[in-house]
Amino acid sequence: MTKEILIHQIVDVLKQAGFIVSKRCNIRPRSFDLAARNAETLLFCKVLYNIDGLNEETAKEMRCLARYLGGSALLVGAKTRDQLLEDSVVYMRYDIPAVNLQTFYDYFVENIPPLVSASPGGLYVSIDGDVLKEARQKVSMSLGSLASELGVSRRTISKYEDGNMDASIDIVLHLEEILDVALAQSIDLLQRFDKHGRIEIAPEEIVEKHIIEKQTPDDGILNMLHMLGYQVMSTSQAPFKAISRDTCDTLLTGISNYSSAMIKRADLMSSISCVTMTKSVFIINGKIKTQTVENTVLIEKRELDQLAGTEELAELIDERTKKPSVKDIKV
């Protein structure tokens, strides 16, 4: 299976699950390949045949984009090292859950969540500690006797009940057989995970980057947006240069000269903005030949320089959004 085939299959699964899917991000570099939304669920999906190809910088940007836009990041692949990914198993890569196509299908189409997570030491399952303790006490079994039955320490059983330790698949199956109760906790792929593969409950990561010095023309424009009153999170691998946000609007923000490559990027940004339920704007160094590309509004840098605040920029975007989009533009 090639990556191209895998992406097509993933799109088919997402559509079966009722998602609207953006155009594929085929502009390098790219932190994600697809954005998709189903009701309140927003997903940024990275596709790699070998999931070990995900690097830390790309993963960090995916996590930041997901948090800033209220979504989740997910990696879909086929293998790790020299072996295929197993069905119903979640692999973690830089705090992002990674699954194969079957697990992806089961979760989003069949509503069957995975139960097993992969760690360097093998495959593990999270135990519902409260259910375990209640079931053990119901059959009047002490920590020591249950530990002896399993061949583990009393402290290990205590950790299971406190939710401080995952168990091997064999241990969980043995426990469920002894106590006649289901103990395995399902894994929510849309949750935020920490470096250990556990659901993260720490405070929000600060993703805003303030532009202080004008080091490049792009930084200067982002600084202008910041001075207008926007929170600005710059990106390095997304199809847009930054996400700009005030109390009312969130803008996917591109910066470029007017060119055929810009038009292609603006069209992709328009598709992504429809999925993320944001607005899309491209700040142009120099003259523009049209005011919109699909739903992406084009604004000259000199026009931006004349605005006094976020409200004026919002009015300009709304005014140009209402006008017909220009297609097949000749540069």
Secondary structure as the mmCIF struct_conf table of DSSP 4:
data_model
#
loop_
_struct_conf.conf_type_id
_struct_conf.id
_struct_conf.beg_label_comp_id
_struct_conf.beg_label_asym_id
_struct_conf.beg_label_seq_id
_struct_conf.end_label_comp_id
_struct_conf.end_label_asym_id
_struct_conf.end_label_seq_id
HELX_RH_AL_P HELX_RH_AL_P1 LYS A 3 GLN A 16
TURN_TY1_P TURN_TY1_P1 ALA A 17 GLY A 18
STRN STRN1 ILE A 20 VAL A 21
HELX_LH_PP_P HELX_LH_PP_P1 SER A 22 ARG A 24
BEND BEND1 ILE A 27 PRO A 29
BEND BEND2 SER A 31 SER A 31
BEND BEND3 ASP A 33 ASP A 33
STRN STRN2 LEU A 34 ASN A 38
TURN_TY1_P TURN_TY1_P2 ALA A 39 GLU A 40
STRN STRN3 THR A 41 VAL A 47
BEND BEND4 TYR A 49 TYR A 49
STRN STRN4 ASN A 50 ASN A 50
HELX_RH_3T_P HELX_RH_3T_P1 ILE A 51 GLY A 53
HELX_RH_AL_P HELX_RH_AL_P2 GLU A 56 LEU A 69
TURN_TY1_P TURN_TY1_P3 GLY A 70 GLY A 70
STRN STRN5 SER A 72 VAL A 76
BEND BEND5 ALA A 78 ALA A 78
STRN STRN6 LYS A 79 THR A 80
TURN_TY1_P TURN_TY1_P4 ARG A 81 ASP A 82
STRN STRN7 GLN A 83 LEU A 84
HELX_LH_PP_P HELX_LH_PP_P2 LEU A 85 GLU A 86
TURN_TY1_P TURN_TY1_P5 ASP A 87 SER A 88
STRN STRN8 VAL A 89 ARG A 93
TURN_TY1_P TURN_TY1_P6 TYR A 94 ASP A 95
STRN STRN9 ILE A 96 VAL A 99
HELX_RH_AL_P HELX_RH_AL_P3 LEU A 101 PHE A 108
TURN_TY1_P TURN_TY1_P7 VAL A 109 VAL A 109
BEND BEND6 GLU A 110 GLU A 110
STRN STRN10 VAL A 116 SER A 119
TURN_TY1_P TURN_TY1_P8 PRO A 120 GLY A 121
STRN STRN11 GLY A 122 VAL A 125
STRN STRN12 ILE A 127 ILE A 127
HELX_RH_AL_P HELX_RH_AL_P4 GLY A 129 LYS A 138
TURN_TY1_P TURN_TY1_P9 VAL A 139 SER A 140
HELX_RH_AL_P HELX_RH_AL_P5 LEU A 143 LEU A 150
TURN_TY1_P TURN_TY1_P10 GLY A 151 GLY A 151
BEND BEND7 VAL A 152 VAL A 152
HELX_RH_AL_P HELX_RH_AL_P6 ARG A 154 ASP A 162
TURN_TY1_P TURN_TY1_P11 GLY A 163 GLY A 163
STRN STRN13 ALA A 167 SER A 168
HELX_RH_AL_P HELX_RH_AL_P7 ILE A 169 LEU A 179
TURN_TY1_P TURN_TY1_P12 ASP A 180 ASP A 180
BEND BEND8 VAL A 181 VAL A 181
STRN STRN14 ALA A 184 ALA A 184
HELX_LH_PP_P HELX_LH_PP_P3 GLN A 185 SER A 186
TURN_TY1_P TURN_TY1_P13 LEU A 189 LEU A 190
BEND BEND9 GLN A 191 GLN A 191
STRN STRN15 PHE A 193 PHE A 193
TURN_TY1_P TURN_TY1_P14 LYS A 195 HIS A 196
BEND BEND10 GLY A 197 ARG A 198
STRN STRN16 ILE A 199 ILE A 199
HELX_LH_PP_P HELX_LH_PP_P4 GLU A 200 GLU A 200
BEND BEND11 ALA A 202 ALA A 202
HELX_LH_PP_P HELX_LH_PP_P5 PRO A 203 ILE A 206
BEND BEND12 GLU A 213 GLU A 213
BEND BEND13 THR A 216 THR A 216
HELX_RH_AL_P HELX_RH_AL_P8 PRO A 217 LEU A 228
TURN_TY1_P TURN_TY1_P15 GLY A 229 GLY A 229
STRN STRN17 GLN A 231 SER A 234
BEND BEND14 SER A 236 LYS A 241
STRN STRN18 ALA A 242 ARG A 245
BEND BEND15 THR A 247 CYS A 248
STRN STRN19 THR A 250 ASN A 257
BEND BEND16 TYR A 258 SER A 259
HELX_RH_AL_P HELX_RH_AL_P9 SER A 260 THR A 276
TURN_TY1_P TURN_TY1_P16 MET A 277 MET A 277
STRN STRN20 LYS A 279 ASN A 285
BEND BEND17 GLY A 286 GLY A 286
BEND BEND18 LYS A 289 LYS A 289
BEND BEND19 GLN A 291 GLN A 291
STRN STRN21 THR A 292 VAL A 293
TURN_TY1_P TURN_TY1_P17 GLU A 294 ASN A 295
STRN STRN22 THR A 296 GLU A 300
HELX_RH_AL_P HELX_RH_AL_P10 LYS A 301 ASP A 305
TURN_TY1_P TURN_TY1_P18 GLN A 306 GLN A 306
BEND BEND20 GLY A 309 GLY A 309
HELX_RH_AL_P HELX_RH_AL_P11 THR A 310 THR A 321
TURN_TY1_P TURN_TY1_P19 LYS A 322 LYS A 322
BEND BEND21 LYS A 323 LYS A 323
HELX_LH_PP_P HELX_LH_PP_P6 PRO A 324 VAL A 326
BEND BEND22 ASP A 328 ASP A 328
#
